[in-house]
Amino acid sequence: MSASDWNKILKQLDAKPAIKQRFLRFCKPKERKFGIASKKCHRCGRFGAHISQYGLHLCRQCFREIAEKIGFKKYL
């Protein structure tokens, strides 16, 4: 992932429930309703260069890699 994801830390804290509760209370980022941090690539987790058209929700780099597989003919 390009940006560190707080869910990775949350998975590590499964063994320590007290610390996990404290993490959820103080360190969990708030949900963004708009802005660059509100959309994330479903494939790699990158925030920038997001393509949400047609419900893709991919960054442009991931889109270029899988465009042929999902039926876009320009990148054949």
MIFI-15170 format. One record per atom (N, C-alpha, C, CB): chain; atom name; x, y, z. Coordinates in nm, 3 decimals. Each point is the difference from the previous one (the first is absolute). Glycine has a CB too. Layout:
BEGIN
A CA X Y Z
...
% end
This chain:
BEGIN
A N 0.083 -0.118 0.000
A CA -0.083 0.118 0.000
A C 0.088 0.124 0.000
A CB -0.183 -0.124 0.120
A N 0.132 0.227 -0.184
A CA 0.080 0.121 -0.008
A C -0.008 0.081 0.128
A CB -0.037 0.002 -0.246
A N -0.077 -0.001 0.310
A CA -0.015 0.071 0.126
A C -0.023 -0.103 0.111
A CB -0.093 0.206 -0.117
A N 0.143 -0.175 0.234
A CA -0.020 -0.095 0.109
A C -0.149 -0.005 0.036
A CB 0.235 0.043 0.088
A N -0.284 -0.160 -0.071
A CA -0.142 -0.019 0.025
A C -0.020 -0.034 0.147
A CB -0.038 -0.077 -0.239
A N -0.054 0.144 0.303
A CA -0.020 -0.024 0.143
A C -0.061 -0.136 0.026
A CB -0.029 0.244 0.033
A N -0.032 -0.306 -0.132
A CA -0.056 -0.135 0.018
A C 0.109 -0.104 0.019
A CB -0.194 0.067 -0.139
A N 0.313 -0.043 0.085
A CA 0.112 -0.093 0.022
A C 0.038 -0.004 0.147
A CB 0.084 0.045 -0.234
A N -0.080 0.072 0.297
A CA 0.034 0.008 0.142
A C -0.109 -0.065 0.084
A CB 0.131 0.212 -0.041
A N -0.256 -0.193 -0.001
A CA -0.112 -0.057 0.073
A C 0.005 -0.152 0.001
A CB -0.137 0.200 -0.061
A N 0.178 -0.261 -0.048
A CA 0.013 -0.145 -0.006
A C 0.109 -0.050 0.093
A CB -0.080 0.005 -0.236
A N 0.187 0.072 0.251
A CA 0.110 -0.040 0.087
A C -0.042 0.004 0.147
A CB 0.163 0.087 -0.169
A N -0.259 -0.002 0.201
A CA -0.042 0.016 0.139
A C -0.109 -0.097 0.042
A CB 0.062 0.237 -0.020
A N -0.095 -0.335 -0.063
A CA -0.103 -0.098 0.037
A C 0.040 -0.079 0.124
A CB -0.066 -0.016 -0.239
A N 0.194 -0.004 0.260
A CA 0.047 -0.077 0.115
A C -0.006 0.080 0.131
A CB 0.149 -0.127 -0.155
A N -0.160 0.260 0.144
A CA -0.001 0.086 0.119
A C -0.128 0.084 0.000
A CB 0.254 0.008 0.003
A N -0.363 -0.061 0.051
A CA -0.129 0.070 -0.009
A C -0.005 0.135 0.070
A CB -0.101 -0.222 -0.015
A N 0.171 0.238 0.125
A CA -0.004 0.128 0.072
A C 0.067 0.109 -0.082
A CB 0.000 -0.122 0.220
A N 0.113 0.089 -0.279
A CA 0.071 0.098 -0.082
A C -0.078 0.027 -0.128
A CB 0.221 -0.077 0.095
A N -0.289 -0.025 -0.146
A CA -0.081 0.017 -0.120
A C -0.114 0.098 0.024
A CB 0.059 -0.234 -0.071
A N -0.125 0.224 0.187
A CA -0.108 0.092 0.033
A C 0.052 0.143 0.011
A CB -0.119 -0.184 0.119
A N 0.236 0.200 -0.060
A CA 0.060 0.133 0.013
A C 0.036 0.056 -0.137
A CB 0.088 -0.060 0.227
A N -0.037 -0.027 -0.315
A CA 0.034 0.042 -0.136
A C -0.125 0.046 -0.074
A CB 0.194 -0.161 -0.002
A N -0.302 0.085 0.014
A CA -0.124 0.038 -0.068
A C -0.056 0.131 0.054
A CB -0.047 -0.242 -0.039
A N 0.071 0.269 0.164
A CA -0.054 0.121 0.060
A C 0.079 0.125 -0.039
A CB -0.081 -0.138 0.189
A N 0.214 0.126 -0.195
A CA 0.081 0.120 -0.018
A C 0.072 0.010 -0.134
A CB 0.029 -0.004 0.242
A N 0.001 -0.107 -0.308
A CA 0.086 0.004 -0.117
A C -0.071 -0.026 -0.133
A CB 0.180 -0.072 0.149
A N -0.304 0.030 -0.143
A CA -0.073 -0.030 -0.123
A C -0.030 0.131 -0.073
A CB -0.102 -0.208 0.103
A N 0.136 0.217 -0.231
A CA -0.030 0.123 -0.074
A C -0.150 0.013 -0.026
A CB 0.227 -0.009 -0.106
A N -0.274 0.132 0.100
A CA -0.142 0.019 -0.025
A C -0.031 -0.024 -0.148
A CB -0.013 0.166 0.189
A N -0.111 -0.203 -0.215
A CA -0.044 -0.025 -0.137
A C -0.006 0.133 -0.075
A CB -0.132 -0.204 0.073
A N 0.186 0.205 -0.194
A CA 0.000 0.119 -0.083
A C -0.121 -0.003 -0.094
A CB 0.252 0.015 0.013
A N -0.325 0.094 -0.018
A CA -0.116 0.007 -0.088
A C 0.037 0.052 -0.137
A CB -0.145 0.036 0.199
A N 0.251 0.045 -0.208
A CA 0.046 0.051 -0.128
A C 0.147 0.031 0.011
A CB -0.228 0.095 -0.054
A N 0.292 -0.071 -0.058
A CA 0.143 0.025 -0.002
A C 0.077 -0.119 -0.054
A CB -0.027 0.154 0.192
A N 0.159 -0.139 -0.200
A CA 0.083 -0.103 -0.061
A C 0.004 -0.127 0.084
A CB 0.136 0.179 -0.106
A N -0.151 -0.167 0.236
A CA 0.009 -0.118 0.086
A C -0.132 -0.076 0.011
A CB 0.178 0.117 0.127
A N -0.281 -0.070 -0.195
A CA -0.128 -0.070 0.007
A C -0.007 -0.117 -0.096
A CB -0.107 0.213 0.068
A N 0.189 -0.211 -0.173
A CA 0.000 -0.108 -0.099
A C 0.136 -0.069 0.001
A CB -0.169 0.123 -0.142
A N 0.165 -0.254 0.139
A CA 0.123 -0.077 0.003
A C -0.011 -0.110 -0.105
A CB 0.037 0.050 0.247
A N 0.073 -0.082 -0.310
A CA 0.002 -0.107 -0.099
A C -0.031 -0.133 0.068
A CB 0.169 0.127 -0.141
A N -0.261 -0.204 0.083
A CA -0.039 -0.128 0.060
A C 0.109 -0.104 -0.018
A CB -0.239 0.054 -0.043
A N 0.329 -0.032 -0.050
A CA 0.102 -0.101 -0.030
A C 0.129 0.023 0.079
A CB -0.099 -0.024 -0.228
A N 0.148 0.148 0.232
A CA 0.129 0.025 0.064
A C -0.008 0.094 0.120
A CB 0.104 -0.038 -0.220
A N -0.212 0.114 0.236
A CA -0.015 0.088 0.114
A C 0.051 0.141 -0.022
A CB 0.018 -0.199 0.137
A N 0.020 0.234 -0.256
A CA 0.052 0.133 -0.031
A C -0.114 0.102 0.002
A CB 0.186 -0.100 -0.140
A N -0.156 0.221 0.184
A CA -0.102 0.104 0.009
A C -0.010 0.082 -0.128
A CB 0.040 0.009 0.244
A N 0.071 0.020 -0.308
A CA 0.000 0.090 -0.114
A C -0.037 -0.067 -0.130
A CB 0.171 0.129 0.115
A N -0.207 -0.047 -0.215
A CA -0.030 -0.043 -0.137
A C -0.110 -0.105 -0.001
A CB 0.235 0.052 -0.068
A N -0.344 -0.023 0.134
A CA -0.108 -0.098 0.019
A C -0.099 0.006 -0.116
A CB 0.026 0.020 0.250
A N -0.061 -0.136 -0.305
A CA -0.100 -0.011 -0.106
A C -0.122 -0.069 0.061
A CB 0.177 -0.012 -0.185
A N -0.282 0.090 0.208
A CA -0.121 -0.059 0.057
A C -0.110 -0.014 -0.104
A CB 0.061 0.099 0.221
A N -0.034 -0.057 -0.343
A CA -0.099 -0.010 -0.107
A C -0.032 -0.147 -0.028
A CB 0.084 0.216 -0.099
A N -0.208 -0.243 0.068
A CA -0.051 -0.136 -0.024
A C 0.013 -0.089 0.123
A CB 0.060 0.026 -0.240
A N -0.040 0.030 0.357
A CA 0.013 -0.080 0.122
A C 0.130 -0.076 0.010
A CB -0.243 -0.019 -0.001
A N 0.350 0.068 -0.065
A CA 0.128 -0.071 0.000
A C 0.072 0.012 0.134
A CB 0.017 0.041 -0.245
A N -0.006 0.081 0.298
A CA 0.069 0.029 0.126
A C 0.143 -0.054 -0.001
A CB -0.221 -0.007 0.119
A N 0.296 0.044 -0.223
A CA 0.140 -0.039 -0.016
A C 0.084 0.125 -0.021
A CB -0.066 -0.225 -0.096
A N 0.194 0.216 0.129
A CA 0.090 0.108 -0.037
A C 0.039 -0.022 -0.146
A CB 0.088 0.025 0.239
A N -0.030 0.076 -0.302
A CA 0.028 -0.011 -0.143
A C 0.105 -0.105 -0.030
A CB -0.059 0.238 -0.024
A N 0.152 -0.262 0.117
A CA 0.103 -0.101 -0.023
A C -0.061 -0.140 0.000
A CB 0.170 0.150 0.108
A N -0.256 -0.178 -0.012
A CA -0.066 -0.131 0.004
A C -0.094 -0.018 -0.118
A CB 0.017 0.000 0.250
A N -0.081 0.108 -0.292
A CA -0.089 -0.010 -0.115
A C 0.078 -0.037 -0.125
A CB -0.151 0.169 0.103
A N 0.268 -0.111 -0.122
A CA 0.080 -0.033 -0.119
A C 0.042 -0.146 0.001
A CB 0.082 0.235 -0.007
A N -0.058 -0.290 0.125
A CA 0.043 -0.140 0.009
A C -0.112 -0.098 -0.033
A CB 0.166 0.070 0.172
A N -0.290 -0.038 -0.135
A CA -0.108 -0.097 -0.018
A C -0.104 0.043 -0.102
A CB 0.036 -0.069 0.233
A N -0.010 0.174 -0.311
A CA -0.100 0.051 -0.094
A C -0.040 -0.104 -0.104
A CB 0.094 0.228 0.033
A N 0.001 -0.305 -0.083
A CA -0.031 -0.102 -0.101
A C -0.090 -0.108 0.058
A CB 0.219 0.046 -0.113
A N -0.193 -0.085 0.236
A CA -0.077 -0.109 0.062
A C -0.146 0.037 0.025
A CB 0.211 -0.078 0.106
A N -0.236 0.207 -0.081
A CA -0.137 0.041 0.029
A C -0.072 0.053 -0.123
A CB 0.071 0.051 0.232
A N -0.006 -0.058 -0.349
A CA -0.071 0.026 -0.125
A C 0.021 0.135 -0.065
A CB -0.160 -0.150 0.088
A N 0.258 0.228 -0.047
A CA 0.029 0.126 -0.066
A C 0.093 -0.027 -0.117
A CB -0.030 0.130 0.217
A N -0.014 -0.094 -0.339
A CA 0.072 -0.039 -0.121
A C 0.113 0.095 -0.036
A CB -0.208 -0.103 -0.079
A N 0.212 0.222 0.135
A CA 0.104 0.097 -0.035
A C 0.138 -0.048 0.042
A CB -0.168 0.183 0.023
A N 0.176 -0.263 0.081
A CA 0.128 -0.044 0.054
A C 0.037 -0.140 -0.045
A CB -0.039 0.146 0.194
A N -0.018 -0.196 -0.303
A CA 0.034 -0.134 -0.050
A C 0.135 -0.002 -0.067
A CB -0.240 -0.046 -0.030
% end
